[in-house]
């Protein structure tokens, strides 16, 4: 299963393409030479395979030139363009085929019409309330950007509770699941049997017996090494309406690169959870494969839950057009008002063309550029494009206290080496980088000036910012920002602050990370 999962990475496909290109070129030269000899015989003064080699070289140049023009004029980031052009240098024919099949998620006409229908039916649930504009002040533009690109409105009087660990999330989630009266929605990247999921599943079975509707969706490829292939059937047999996101099928398609990385639970439309925590024992430190696992989540209550309810239903519907829902039945008649003057704005992000731009990346850029005192970030991976790198460096050189926390113990070694390679420019510009010593940090948090924060599923890498379906909760002057700040301050004491010297890597690691950086947009 690990091999199958690895083969769906674009970097693996790129390396295979270079090898395949060599084999194909040799085979085609040999075949063309046979055809030439059979048609016109040998040519005086021309050695064996010489003419066929010239023909194949011309074909390579023509194909590479056509594909290069398509890449250059296409609306995509410079980083992605550079990666594809590097592939074409080494594998013009196979690289062109890879670009054709994997450079963008081509949706069938039927699937595109389904998305359009879902979007049209859900629009009435995303209504922006102008009363938030007076509260947002200088951050009004950020909020309007999220609404304009992701369709997600801001909310006042909704409560957000910060849960600073996987265990805190798990215990709170179990308490809230027990209160469910109508329905429970769950959307996760990974669901793995163990203590964490078994206790959740036991509650779900009990709730189904009480008449509660349970809908579950998990990413099929993300779960390849975590659950048996018939896991979804097991859940259905227990009364849960379970779907796999983008089920793995034996066809070549770029759609498999766009995975559902979101983690959402919605209970009765009045309580919801969002964060980095999946359902696996690593996340609650029941197992210690990577040392101490640090994660977090937020619990949202009030009107802001409506956005998360619709987020779940729309993506759930996109996987099975026979399950189109009447969303009205999942919207409460009224929402509880909380003593919270701040703004809560849950939003979703995903690949183009379903989303007009990279929403999360621009939200993060706006937070960094708007920082006056400090910008704190926690992320398991730090593989970012030129825009984010420049923005972080500019903020640090302007006197902003920019701090980024990454793991000391990695889950993917090559990705870790590339992450460390990216330290150099940031450190030289004054960005402070910390590595979490006890183990692996999986939390995805962004905090600026005690004023703006975001917690969700969004990593600082190309997969999250470009390829995956993601979600986050953007907050402005909410009370829980103080709790997030306190968690960051505690976290710094458990880390080692990196320097140019301590971040130095061995020559083999530098070579591998340099090559990997060329294909970073494909990671």
Number of C-alpha atoms within 10 A of each C-alpha: 11 9 8 11 13 12 13 16 14 20 19 14 17 23 14 14 24 20 13 17 18 13 11 16 18 13 12 15 20 15 13 17 20 14 13 15 13 10 8 8 11 13 11 6 6 9 9 13 17 11 16 19 18 12 16 16 13 12 14 19 16 14 17 22 15 11 21 19 10 12 19 13 9 10 9 12 13 13 18 19 17 16 18 23 21 15 23 26 15 17 26 25 25 25 26 24 15 22 19 14 15 19 20 17 18 15 15 9 9 10 15 15 12 18 20 14 14 19 15 10 14 19 12 8 17 16 13 16 11 11 11 19 17 9 16 17 10 11 16 14 13 18 23 17 17 23 19 14 16 22 21 27 25 31 25 23 20 24 27 26 17 22 24 19 20 27 20 15 23 21 14 14 18 14 11 15 20 14 11 21 15 17 18 23 22 19 29 22 23 25 21 19 17 14 14 22 17 14 13 17 16 10 16 23 16 12 21 18 12 12 12 18 19 20 22 20 25 26 24 23 23 18 20 16 16 17 15 13 12 8 17 19 15 13 17 15 11 13 16 21 16 21 22 20 24 18 12 13 8 5 7 11 18 20 18 23 22 21 23 28 25 30 26 27 24 28 25 21 28 21 25 27 28 26 30 29 30 24 22 21 21 22 24 24 18 15 14 14 14 17 17 20 25 25 27 27 28 23 22 23 24 22 25 28 28 25 24 28 24 21 19 22 21 19 18 24 17 20 19 14 14 8 11 16 15 11 14 10 10 18 18 12 8 9 17 11 13 14 10 16 17 23 24 30 23 27 24 24 27 25 24 15 12 15 14 13 16 18 23 24 23 17 17 21 16 16 23 25 16 18 21 15 15 18 26 21 22 28 22 28 24 23 24 21 19 11 13 18 17 16 17 24 21 18 23 25 15 14 14 22 19 23 20 22 28 26 25 20 21 18 17 9 12 15 22 22 22 22 22 22 20 19 22 16 14 20 17 14 16 20 24 19 23 22 23 24 19 16 21 25 27 24 28 25 27 23 26 24 19 19 17 21 26 27 25 28 28 29 25 22 22 21 22 25 23 23 27 20 20 25 28 26 25 23 24 26 19 23 19 21 23 15 15 24 18 12 16 19 12 11 17 18 12 13 19 15 17 17 15 12 8 9 16 15 14 8 9 9 18 16 13 14 24 16 12 18 23 19 21 23 26 24 18
